[in-house]
Amino acid sequence: MPPFSGPEPPCTSIGGGLVFGGKVTIILSSNKTYGEWGDIFSDEVLAAAILDRLLHHSVAISIRGESYRLKDKRKAGVFQAKEVKAEI
């Protein structure tokens, strides 16, 4: 890709984020709650430090419900809900 030769672009891509006027925009999604991140990284302190840096000056949006992919798989019969069996 040739270097940009026009006026400065409104945003540039840097390491998976976008830079707008010196600020980096990152969109991160997860199907895990903040409390479960310690299990993911096998270290509660590390997970807390990562979350602290990610959430500082951020906007968190929580979306609840099934994803469209999961709904489509259920309709197609590809995916079925797990049955929970009680132990006696």
C-alpha positions as CSV (number, residue, x, y, z in Angstrom):
1,M,0.0,0.0,0.0
2,P,1.5,3.4,-1.0
3,P,2.0,6.0,1.8
4,F,-0.8,8.4,2.3
5,S,-0.1,11.5,0.3
6,G,-3.2,13.6,0.9
7,P,-4.2,15.6,4.0
8,E,-3.8,13.8,7.3
9,P,-6.3,11.0,7.6
10,P,-9.0,11.2,10.3
11,C,-7.8,7.9,11.8
12,T,-4.9,5.5,11.3
13,S,-4.7,1.8,12.3
14,I,-2.2,0.9,15.0
15,G,-2.0,-2.6,16.5
16,G,-5.6,-3.5,16.2
17,G,-6.9,-0.2,17.4
18,L,-7.7,3.1,15.7
19,V,-6.0,6.4,16.6
20,F,-8.3,9.5,16.6
21,G,-6.5,12.6,17.6
22,G,-3.9,10.9,19.7
23,K,-6.4,8.5,21.5
24,V,-6.6,4.8,20.8
25,T,-10.0,3.2,20.2
26,I,-10.2,-0.5,21.0
27,I,-13.3,-2.6,20.6
28,L,-13.1,-5.8,22.8
29,S,-15.8,-8.4,23.2
30,S,-15.9,-11.3,25.5
31,N,-18.5,-13.9,26.6
32,K,-16.9,-14.0,30.1
33,T,-17.8,-11.8,33.0
34,Y,-15.1,-9.7,34.7
35,G,-15.1,-12.1,37.6
36,E,-14.3,-15.0,35.3
37,W,-11.1,-13.4,33.9
38,G,-9.1,-14.8,36.8
39,D,-9.9,-18.3,35.6
40,I,-9.0,-17.5,32.0
41,F,-5.5,-16.1,33.0
42,S,-5.1,-18.6,35.9
43,D,-4.1,-15.6,38.0
44,E,-6.6,-13.3,39.8
45,V,-4.0,-10.5,40.3
46,L,-3.0,-10.5,36.6
47,A,-6.6,-10.5,35.5
48,A,-7.3,-7.5,37.8
49,A,-4.4,-5.6,36.4
50,I,-5.4,-6.2,32.8
51,L,-9.0,-5.2,33.5
52,D,-7.8,-2.1,35.4
53,R,-5.9,-0.9,32.4
54,L,-8.6,-1.9,29.9
55,L,-11.5,-0.3,31.8
56,H,-9.7,2.9,32.9
57,H,-11.3,5.8,30.9
58,S,-13.5,3.3,29.0
59,V,-17.1,2.7,28.2
60,A,-18.3,-0.8,28.9
61,I,-21.5,-2.0,27.2
62,S,-23.1,-5.2,28.4
63,I,-25.3,-7.0,25.8
64,R,-27.4,-9.9,27.2
65,G,-29.1,-12.7,25.4
66,E,-28.1,-15.3,22.8
67,S,-26.0,-14.3,19.8
68,Y,-27.5,-14.6,16.3
69,R,-25.0,-17.3,15.5
70,L,-26.2,-19.4,18.4
71,K,-29.8,-18.8,17.5
72,D,-29.2,-19.9,13.9
73,K,-27.4,-23.0,15.0
74,R,-30.2,-24.0,17.4
75,K,-32.8,-23.5,14.6
76,A,-30.7,-25.6,12.2
77,G,-30.4,-28.4,14.8
78,V,-26.6,-28.2,14.8
79,F,-26.4,-27.1,18.4
80,Q,-28.6,-28.3,21.3
81,A,-28.7,-27.0,24.8
82,K,-26.8,-29.1,27.4
83,E,-29.0,-31.2,29.6
84,V,-28.3,-31.0,33.3
85,K,-28.7,-34.3,35.0
86,A,-29.2,-34.3,38.8
87,E,-27.1,-36.8,40.7
88,I,-28.8,-39.0,43.2
